[in-house]
């Protein structure tokens, strides 16, 4: 993997204190946000504070970074500290792209967030933004940190080689996928890597010559598919990424979002708005605490989309 841009390297000579712009990163004042470089755990972290609108945050000037190509990956990591999260808030960090909408990551006090996105042709000619989205009661706007921004390129000669990518699980290559509908699944132990959640109708189908699963007759927002992380031998201290590719099967009710949900914490991650018959991709990098505490990662929808049918073309869990 080739690193094309790294904020920590770019910020090597930046002094601690007030921040307006350096290199490819600038503060988005809307209208009075404040930026400040702070040293946290031996890295230079950008704190965005004094925000008065959800859109205030940072700009990433993708169009000013030389040598980027469509297909390169941008990953943004950061954190929300307890003193900066307002009680009663229901907010997410978002990466806003001019081409493909936004990816979001729900937050909790002290948690590390991670946003990962594949740049398109128009993205590399534009500016991306990182800010917040929210719903429910409007709280005071929270401060947030941006710890790093990395743009990378996978130079593997054969990206379909699962071994070279450290793939722990791939739905498309799961020879035991038929067990998803088996009764008394606990008798099969770790042979089952994904399982149904709630009571949807699940059919194993073929898509481009590989296995896929189709979910229908959903009535609850928890009717979905569980990735059995406890059966994949994840090791504390390692970093893992979940990638989900699928499609809305028919109509998506207004306001439908598809997402990952950690079990047993029931925390929402990688919230993705979807529309009728739309392809979707969810990508999420598990934090170390989630690797240690999650036993499942659920693919499901919000309440608006509780009855929506969808197809999962592939699920991958990869050590990165």
C-alpha positions in Angstrom: 0.0 0.0 0.0 1.4 3.4 -1.0 0.7 6.4 1.2 0.0 9.5 -1.0 -0.9 12.0 1.8 -0.6 11.8 5.6 -1.8 14.8 7.7 0.7 13.9 10.5 3.6 14.2 8.1 2.2 17.3 6.6 1.7 18.8 10.0 5.2 17.9 11.2 6.4 21.5 11.2 3.1 23.1 12.4 3.3 24.8 15.8 0.9 24.1 18.6 -1.9 26.7 19.0 -4.3 28.5 16.7 -4.9 27.0 13.3 -6.3 28.4 10.1 -4.7 26.4 7.3 -1.7 24.3 6.5 -1.1 22.3 3.3 -4.2 20.4 2.2 -6.3 21.1 5.4 -8.0 24.3 6.3 -10.6 25.4 8.9 -14.2 25.8 7.6 -15.5 28.9 9.5 -19.2 28.9 9.4 -19.2 31.6 10.7 -17.1 31.5 13.8 -15.5 28.1 14.3 -12.1 28.0 15.9 -9.2 25.6 15.1 -6.4 24.7 17.4 -3.5 22.2 17.1 -3.0 20.2 20.3 -0.6 17.5 21.2 -2.4 14.3 22.3 -0.6 11.0 22.8 2.4 12.2 20.8 0.5 13.3 17.8 -0.7 16.7 16.6 -4.5 16.7 16.7 -6.7 19.4 15.2 -9.5 20.5 17.6 -12.5 22.2 15.9 -14.4 24.2 18.5 -16.7 27.3 18.9 -19.0 25.9 16.2 -22.3 27.6 15.5 -23.6 25.5 12.7 -23.4 21.8 11.8 -21.5 22.6 8.6 -18.5 24.2 10.4 -15.6 21.9 10.5 -12.6 21.4 8.1 -11.9 21.4 4.4 -9.7 18.8 2.8 -8.4 20.3 -0.5 -8.2 17.1 -2.5 -7.8 19.1 -5.7 -4.5 20.5 -4.5 -2.8 17.1 -3.7 -0.6 16.0 -6.6 -0.9 12.5 -8.2 -4.3 11.4 -6.9 -6.3 9.0 -9.0 -9.9 7.8 -8.8 -9.9 4.6 -6.7 -7.5 6.0 -4.1 -8.8 5.7 -0.5 -9.1 8.5 2.1 -9.4 7.7 5.8 -10.1 10.2 8.5 -9.7 9.4 12.2 -10.4 11.4 15.3 -12.2 11.5 18.6 -14.8 13.1 20.8 -13.8 13.7 24.4 -16.3 13.6 27.3 -16.1 17.3 28.0 -17.0 18.1 24.4 -20.1 15.9 24.0 -23.2 17.6 25.2 -25.8 15.6 27.2 -28.8 14.6 25.2 -27.1 14.9 21.8 -27.5 12.5 19.0 -24.8 13.3 16.5 -22.5 11.8 14.0 -19.2 12.8 12.3 -19.6 13.0 8.5 -17.3 13.2 5.5 -19.1 15.1 2.8 -18.2 14.5 -0.8 -19.4 16.4 -3.8 -19.9 13.2 -5.8 -21.4 10.5 -3.6 -23.1 12.1 -0.6 -21.7 11.4 2.9 -20.5 8.6 5.2 -21.3 9.0 8.8 -20.1 7.5 12.1 -22.1 7.7 15.3 -20.1 8.9 18.3 -20.0 8.3 22.0 -17.9 10.0 24.7 -14.2 9.3 24.2 -14.6 7.1 21.2 -12.3 7.1 18.2 -14.2 7.6 14.9 -13.0 6.5 11.5 -14.3 7.4 8.1 -13.1 5.6 5.0 -14.1 6.5 1.4 -13.0 5.6 -2.2 -12.3 8.8 -4.2 -14.2 9.2 -7.5 -13.2 11.1 -10.6 -14.9 14.3 -9.5 -13.7 14.0 -5.9 -10.0 14.3 -6.9 -10.9 17.7 -8.5 -12.9 19.0 -5.6 -12.8 19.8 -1.8 -14.2 17.4 0.8 -15.5 18.6 4.1 -15.6 17.0 7.6 -18.4 18.2 9.9 -21.3 16.9 11.9 -24.9 15.8 11.2 -27.6 15.3 13.8 -31.2 14.9 14.5 -33.6 15.0 17.4 -33.4 17.8 20.0 -30.8 20.5 18.9 -28.0 20.6 21.5 -25.1 23.0 21.7 -22.8 22.1 18.9 -20.0 19.8 20.0 -16.2 20.2 19.5 -14.4 17.4 17.7 -10.8 16.4 17.0 -9.3 15.3 13.7 -6.3 13.1 14.5 -5.2 12.1 11.1 -6.1 12.1 7.4 -4.4 9.5 5.2 -4.8 9.0 1.4 -3.5 5.6 0.2 -3.4 3.5 -2.9 -3.6 -0.3 -3.0 -0.7 -1.4 -5.3 -1.5 -5.1 -5.1 -1.2 -6.7 -8.5 -4.3 -8.9 -7.8 -6.8 -7.3 -5.4 -9.0 -10.5 -5.7 -6.3 -12.4 -3.8 -8.0 -12.7 -0.4 -5.0 -14.1 1.3 -2.8 -11.2 0.4 -5.4 -8.8 1.8 -5.7 -10.7 5.2 -9.4 -11.4 4.6 -10.8 -13.3 7.6 -14.3 -13.6 6.1 -16.0 -13.2 2.7 -19.7 -13.8 2.2 -19.2 -14.5 -1.5 -16.8 -17.4 -0.6 -18.7 -18.7 2.4 -19.2 -22.4 1.9 -21.4 -22.7 4.9 -23.7 -19.8 3.9 -26.7 -22.2 3.7 -26.6 -22.6 7.5 -27.9 -19.0 7.9 -31.4 -20.5 8.0 -30.6 -23.6 9.9 -32.5 -24.3 13.1 -30.6 -24.5 16.4 -27.6 -22.6 14.9 -25.7 -22.9 18.1 -25.1 -26.6 17.4 -22.9 -25.6 14.4 -20.6 -23.4 16.5 -18.1 -21.3 14.7 -18.9 -22.8 11.3 -21.6 -20.1 11.1 -20.0 -16.7 10.3 -23.2 -14.8 9.6 -26.6 -15.3 11.1 -30.1 -13.8 10.8 -31.3 -11.2 13.3 -35.0 -10.9 14.1 -37.3 -12.6 11.8 -36.7 -11.6 8.1 -37.1 -14.0 5.3 -33.5 -14.8 4.0 -32.7 -16.5 0.7 -29.2 -17.5 -0.5 -29.0 -16.4 -4.2 -26.4 -16.1 -6.9 -24.9 -12.7 -7.9 -22.2 -12.7 -10.7 -21.4 -16.3 -10.0 -21.0 -15.9 -6.2 -23.2 -16.3 -3.2 -25.4 -13.5 -1.9 -28.3 -13.1 0.5 -31.6 -11.5 -0.1 -33.7 -10.2 2.9 -37.4 -9.6 2.6 -40.6 -9.5 4.8 -38.9 -7.3 7.3 -41.1 -5.7 9.9 -38.6 -4.4 12.6 -35.5 -2.2 12.3 -33.5 -5.0 13.9 -34.5 -7.5 11.2 -31.1 -8.0 9.4 -27.9 -10.0 9.3 -25.4 -10.4 12.1 -21.7 -10.8 11.3 -20.5 -13.3 14.1 -17.3 -11.5 15.1 -16.9 -13.9 18.0 -16.4 -16.7 15.4 -13.7 -15.0 13.5 -10.9 -15.0 16.1 -10.3 -11.3 16.2 -7.3 -10.4 18.3 -7.1 -7.5 20.7 -4.6 -4.9 19.5 -5.1 -5.6 15.8 -7.2 -3.4 13.5 -10.0 -4.8 11.4 -12.2 -3.4 8.7 -15.8 -4.4 7.8 -16.9 -3.9 4.2 -20.5 -4.5 3.1 -21.8 -4.2 -0.4 -25.4 -4.5 -1.3 -28.5 -3.0 -3.0 -31.9 -1.8 -2.0 -34.5 -4.3 -3.4 -37.3 -2.1 -4.5 -38.6 0.9 -2.5 -36.8 2.6 0.3 -39.2 4.6 2.5 -38.4 8.3 2.9 -35.6 8.8 5.4 -34.3 5.2 5.3 -30.7 4.7 6.4 -28.8 1.4 6.3 -26.1 0.9 8.9 -23.8 -1.3 11.0 -24.7 -1.8 14.7 -22.4 -3.1 17.3 -23.7 -5.9 19.6 -24.1 -5.9 22.6 -23.5 -2.1 22.8 -26.2 -1.5 20.1 -24.2 1.5 19.0 -24.8 2.7 15.4 -21.9 3.0 13.0 -21.4 4.0 9.3 -25.0 5.3 8.8 -25.7 5.5 5.0 -28.9 7.1 3.6 -30.3 5.0 0.7 -33.0 5.4 -2.0 -35.1 3.1 -4.2 -33.1 0.3 -5.9 -29.8 2.0 -5.0 -26.4 0.2 -4.5 -24.7 0.9 -1.2 -21.4 0.2 0.4 -20.6 0.4 4.2 -17.0 0.5 5.3 -16.0 0.7 8.9 -12.7 0.2 10.9 -13.3 -1.3 14.3 -11.7 0.5 17.2 -9.6 -1.5 19.6 -12.3 -1.4 22.3 -14.9 -2.6 19.8 -12.6 -5.5 18.8 -12.5 -6.5 22.4 -16.2 -6.0 23.3 -18.3 -6.6 20.1 -19.4 -10.2 19.5 -21.5 -9.3 16.5 -21.8 -6.5 13.9 -25.4 -6.2 12.7 -26.4 -5.0 9.2 -29.8 -3.3 9.5 -31.8 -0.1 8.9 -33.2 2.7 11.0 -36.9 2.7 11.9 -37.9 4.5 8.7 -36.6 1.6 6.7 -37.9 -1.2 8.9 -39.9 -2.8 6.1 -37.3 -2.3 3.3 -36.0 -5.4 1.5 -32.3 -5.5 0.5 -29.7 -7.8 -1.0 -26.1 -8.3 0.4 -23.7 -9.1 -2.4 -20.7 -9.4 -0.2 -19.5 -8.9 3.4 -15.7 -8.9 4.1 -13.9 -8.7 7.4 -10.2 -7.8 6.8 -7.3 -7.2 9.1 -5.6 -4.0 8.1 
